[in-house]
Amino acid sequence: MRELFDIIRANPWPFGAGLFVVLLMIIAENFGRGIQGGGDGGSSGDLSDAGGCDGGGD
């Protein structure tokens, strides 16, 4: 365990970047749920009618 802390102290950038990415993903997920009005598996998202046939075909 002490060796791991020595590695982190010697080169903290990869670990700091990973932690930043995780926090950013958590914030983005919560922000997205706030915009959509609740996260219930994605059924209330903006693309819920993607299978509708609203285009003219031959």
C-alpha positions as CSV (number, residue, x, y, z in Angstrom):
1,M,0.0,0.0,0.0
2,R,2.9,2.3,0.8
3,E,4.3,1.7,-2.7
4,L,1.0,2.7,-4.3
5,F,1.1,6.0,-2.4
6,D,4.7,6.6,-3.5
7,I,3.6,6.1,-7.1
8,I,0.7,8.5,-6.8
9,R,2.9,11.1,-5.1
10,A,5.5,10.7,-7.9
11,N,3.0,11.1,-10.7
12,P,-0.4,12.4,-9.6
13,W,-1.7,13.4,-13.0
14,P,-3.4,10.2,-14.2
15,F,-5.1,9.6,-10.8
16,G,-6.3,13.2,-10.6
17,A,-7.6,13.1,-14.2
18,G,-9.5,9.9,-13.5
19,L,-11.1,11.3,-10.4
20,F,-12.0,14.5,-12.4
21,V,-13.7,12.4,-15.1
22,V,-15.7,10.4,-12.6
23,L,-16.9,13.5,-10.9
24,L,-17.8,15.1,-14.3
25,M,-19.8,12.1,-15.3
26,I,-21.8,12.1,-12.0
27,I,-22.5,15.8,-12.4
28,A,-23.5,15.3,-16.1
29,E,-25.8,12.4,-15.2
30,N,-27.6,14.4,-12.5
31,F,-27.9,17.5,-14.8
32,G,-29.4,15.4,-17.6
33,R,-31.9,13.9,-15.2
34,G,-32.9,17.4,-14.1
35,I,-33.5,18.5,-17.7
36,Q,-35.6,15.4,-18.6
37,G,-37.7,15.6,-15.5
38,G,-36.6,12.3,-13.9
39,G,-34.5,9.4,-15.0
40,D,-36.7,6.3,-15.3
41,G,-34.6,4.3,-17.7
42,G,-34.6,6.7,-20.6
43,S,-38.2,6.2,-21.6
44,S,-39.0,9.9,-21.1
45,G,-36.0,11.2,-23.0
46,D,-36.0,13.4,-26.1
47,L,-35.7,10.5,-28.5
48,S,-38.6,8.4,-27.3
49,D,-40.4,8.8,-30.6
50,A,-37.4,7.9,-32.8
51,G,-39.3,4.9,-34.3
52,G,-42.2,7.0,-35.6
53,C,-42.9,7.1,-39.3
54,D,-43.3,10.7,-40.1
55,G,-41.4,10.7,-43.4
56,G,-42.9,10.1,-46.8
57,G,-41.8,6.9,-48.5
58,D,-42.6,5.2,-51.8
